Amino acid sequence: MLPQQHGPEMYLADLALVEPRLKILGRDAGATVFRGLCSEGDGDCTQWLVFPHGGSPPRAAIQRLQPAAGLVFLAGETEEPDAVAASASTPIVWGTEGITRRDIRSAVDRLLGRQPNLQAWRKLQTTASLSQALMSPTPESVLLARYSSMSGDAILLLDQDGHVIASAGLLPARSVARALQRSEDSEQVLRVGRWSASARLVFASAGSRATGRAWWIIRGRQSDTAPNLSEPAFVAFQELLLGLLTARQNFEYSQMADASTVLSGLCSESADKGEIESALASRGFSHRAHLRLMVAGTANDSYRSETVSESADVAARYGVPLLVGYRKGRTLALTTESDAVEAIAATLPGPVGISSRFLGIGAGPLAWREASVAAIVAERKGLIGAHSLAFDSCGAVERAAALLGKQGLAGAVSGLDSAIKTIKNGEEVFTELESAHFSIPRAAKNLGVHPNTVRNRMEELDNAVDFQHADLVLWALWRRLAIREL
């Protein structure tokens, strides 16, 4: 008879760490405890791994050996191990091509030899097994896939806002994200449909969570018991993943800061243009190439790595250089004149303004104003779904607002602005009137006043200064540009 109540407890996932040629199949199989390895007929097989009699059909063996912790089959003994495991209540340990029963016995012996330091060994072995994933082009996805294969659990990685970064397995990501919304706890146990899941919010430092630099790691299985996040193997996996995410984000922030410095210099009248030209050349921009500058988003937009990666993917597909950064709270993107411009603009947060093409660093400040004016116009046209607009498509008055320059535009509207300021609520009334395309009923409704109030303000301004509707359009653009310069 085999001993049952004494001796070490090991997990099937441990065996896969010792011998990577073994695949652990079956629901929650990796978390199954076993005490040793035997052959069918050696005695009571409860909580033991068992080699069934040779030639025995897998499903028949499963019926005979139900108390076993798992059944071991070698390649060739069954043609559909995944299908067998899916319908079995007992885990299947599948020996892939080339492994022998002697190899498996040796692996169990090595695992037993790790006692009583099994906890520390699990962590070290998991780190060694998973660290190879760090060299992959998509390390997060590969890391999750390897740990999922090792543990038998589904793994989901979300950012702090619930966006999926990577996943392995069939955990319902949207349902999990909704369950974690507005969570104040850093650890949760979830029940989502047939899934039991444990979730942990991980971050590098106490201040990281407040700045959005934190991630949810969710481990789930289709059972009544939620996975244990304190297992040494999971802790090692979590530490590797957190180190990878933190390093990647620090690198992205550093790149973004450098790009923002270069783009801010391009848009400034006083920057060292020679330094900016050298910086662009080192990033693949030819001094002979025509450029396009895009200004995107609103002042409330925050940094999102997805914006950079999506636009970079488009630029790589078209084979053009791209620089993405921030200036005065808005996203800036610089690229060369090509068919990629519209495709890149589509990846940026709206509204997006696109400058005319320009040659030379000296035209950078004008390109900034052109793109800003185009973005303002695109924002006004947002009511009809405009996401981006090229400056070349703007009207004559709007083009004049950019081409006059900061001082020239301020001088052109100074008289009108002074007159508006003498009228009660003048700035609010005429800003809304211009936004409503000079529809007095619509402007009055948006302001919450009687249409006659708007008409009276129009009469007051007409008595104070000679003006046309185009003058008010220019004045409104000047105000919006001034806000963007703050």
VENQUI-V371106 format. One record per residue. RES is the residue in one letter. PHI is phi as a letter, one per 20 degrees, with the letter a starting at -180 (none if undefined). Layout:
res=(RES	RES)
phi=(PHI	PHI)
//
This chain:
res=(M	L	P	Q	Q	H	G	P	E	M	Y	L	A	D	L	A	L	V	E	P	R	L	K	I	L	G	R	D	A	G	A	T	V	F	R	G	L	C	S	E	G	D	G	D	C	T	Q	W	L	V	F	P	H	G	G	S	P	P	R	A	A	I	Q	R	L	Q	P	A	A	G	L	V	F	L	A	G	E	T	E	E	P	D	A	V	A	A	S	A	S	T	P	I	V	W	G	T	E	G	I	T	R	R	D	I	R	S	A	V	D	R	L	L	G	R	Q	P	N	L	Q	A	W	R	K	L	Q	T	T	A	S	L	S	Q	A	L	M	S	P	T	P	E	S	V	L	L	A	R	Y	S	S	M	S	G	D	A	I	L	L	L	D	Q	D	G	H	V	I	A	S	A	G	L	L	P	A	R	S	V	A	R	A	L	Q	R	S	E	D	S	E	Q	V	L	R	V	G	R	W	S	A	S	A	R	L	V	F	A	S	A	G	S	R	A	T	G	R	A	W	W	I	I	R	G	R	Q	S	D	T	A	P	N	L	S	E	P	A	F	V	A	F	Q	E	L	L	L	G	L	L	T	A	R	Q	N	F	E	Y	S	Q	M	A	D	A	S	T	V	L	S	G	L	C	S	E	S	A	D	K	G	E	I	E	S	A	L	A	S	R	G	F	S	H	R	A	H	L	R	L	M	V	A	G	T	A	N	D	S	Y	R	S	E	T	V	S	E	S	A	D	V	A	A	R	Y	G	V	P	L	L	V	G	Y	R	K	G	R	T	L	A	L	T	T	E	S	D	A	V	E	A	I	A	A	T	L	P	G	P	V	G	I	S	S	R	F	L	G	I	G	A	G	P	L	A	W	R	E	A	S	V	A	A	I	V	A	E	R	K	G	L	I	G	A	H	S	L	A	F	D	S	C	G	A	V	E	R	A	A	A	L	L	G	K	Q	G	L	A	G	A	V	S	G	L	D	S	A	I	K	T	I	K	N	G	E	E	V	F	T	E	L	E	S	A	H	F	S	I	P	R	A	A	K	N	L	G	V	H	P	N	T	V	R	N	R	M	E	E	L	D	N	A	V	D	F	Q	H	A	D	L	V	L	W	A	L	W	R	R	L	A	I	R	E	L)
phi=(none	e	f	c	d	c	n	f	d	c	e	g	f	f	f	f	f	f	c	f	f	e	d	e	d	p	f	l	f	f	e	f	e	c	d	r	c	b	d	g	n	f	q	f	e	g	m	d	f	c	e	f	g	g	n	f	g	g	f	f	f	f	f	f	d	g	f	f	f	a	d	d	c	d	g	o	e	b	e	c	f	f	f	f	f	f	d	d	e	d	f	d	d	d	e	f	g	o	e	d	f	f	f	f	f	f	f	f	f	f	f	f	f	f	f	e	e	f	f	f	f	g	f	f	f	f	f	f	f	e	f	f	f	f	e	f	f	c	f	f	f	f	f	f	f	f	f	f	f	f	e	n	d	e	c	c	d	d	f	f	e	n	e	f	e	a	b	b	o	d	g	f	f	f	f	f	f	f	f	e	f	m	f	e	e	e	c	b	d	d	c	c	m	e	e	d	c	d	c	c	e	d	b	f	b	f	e	f	f	f	e	n	e	b	b	e	d	d	d	c	b	e	b	e	d	f	f	e	e	e	f	g	f	f	f	f	g	f	f	f	f	f	f	f	f	f	f	f	f	f	f	f	f	f	f	f	f	f	f	f	f	f	f	f	f	f	e	e	f	d	f	f	f	f	f	f	f	f	f	f	f	f	d	n	e	e	f	e	e	f	d	c	d	d	d	c	n	d	f	e	f	d	f	c	f	f	f	f	f	f	f	f	f	f	f	f	f	e	m	c	f	b	c	c	b	c	b	l	n	d	f	d	c	d	b	e	f	a	f	e	g	f	f	f	g	f	e	e	f	e	f	d	d	d	f	f	f	b	c	o	f	f	e	g	g	f	f	f	f	f	f	f	f	f	f	f	f	f	f	f	e	g	f	d	n	f	e	c	b	e	g	f	e	f	f	f	f	f	f	f	g	e	f	f	n	f	f	f	f	f	f	f	d	f	f	f	f	f	f	f	f	e	e	g	l	f	f	f	f	f	f	f	f	f	f	e	l	m	e	f	f	f	f	f	f	f	e	m	c	f	g	f	f	f	f	f	f	f	f	f	f	f	f	e	b	e	b	c	g	f	f	f	f	f	f	f	f	f	f	f	f	f	f	f	e	f)
//
